[in-house]
Amino acid sequence: MKTMNTLKIGIADYDEMKARTLAIARGEHKPTEGEPTVWFTSPETPAKALSPRIESCLGLDPAGPAVAQAVRAITEV
């Protein structure tokens, strides 16, 4: 049986991501369970990363509840 995993992504500018990463490394911030684990600088970046070819390699169903659909919905303004 195939198990679905949810990937939580965050959008922040470079300086915010760097400050967060350094705070984690210094022990000043401990990420909670609900925080994103993958960060991008713009909503377009994950949309580009999840091209149709990559989607098929990952076994994502373009008609199903895939991360790519959510990212495309965000970027279609």
Secondary structure as the mmCIF struct_conf table of DSSP 4:
data_model
#
loop_
_struct_conf.conf_type_id
_struct_conf.id
_struct_conf.beg_label_comp_id
_struct_conf.beg_label_asym_id
_struct_conf.beg_label_seq_id
_struct_conf.end_label_comp_id
_struct_conf.end_label_asym_id
_struct_conf.end_label_seq_id
HELX_LH_PP_P HELX_LH_PP_P1 LYS A 2 MET A 4
HELX_LH_PP_P HELX_LH_PP_P2 THR A 6 LYS A 8
STRN STRN1 ILE A 9 ILE A 11
HELX_RH_AL_P HELX_RH_AL_P1 TYR A 14 ARG A 26
TURN_TY1_P TURN_TY1_P1 GLY A 27 GLY A 27
BEND BEND1 GLU A 28 GLU A 28
TURN_TY1_P TURN_TY1_P2 GLU A 33 GLY A 34
BEND BEND2 GLU A 35 GLU A 35
BEND BEND3 THR A 37 THR A 37
STRN STRN2 VAL A 38 PHE A 40
BEND BEND4 THR A 41 SER A 42
TURN_TY1_P TURN_TY1_P3 PRO A 43 PRO A 43
HELX_RH_AL_P HELX_RH_AL_P2 GLU A 44 ALA A 49
BEND BEND5 LEU A 50 LEU A 50
HELX_RH_AL_P HELX_RH_AL_P3 PRO A 52 LEU A 58
TURN_TY1_P TURN_TY1_P4 GLY A 59 GLY A 59
TURN_TY1_P TURN_TY1_P5 PRO A 62 ALA A 63
BEND BEND6 GLY A 64 PRO A 65
HELX_RH_AL_P HELX_RH_AL_P4 VAL A 67 THR A 75
#
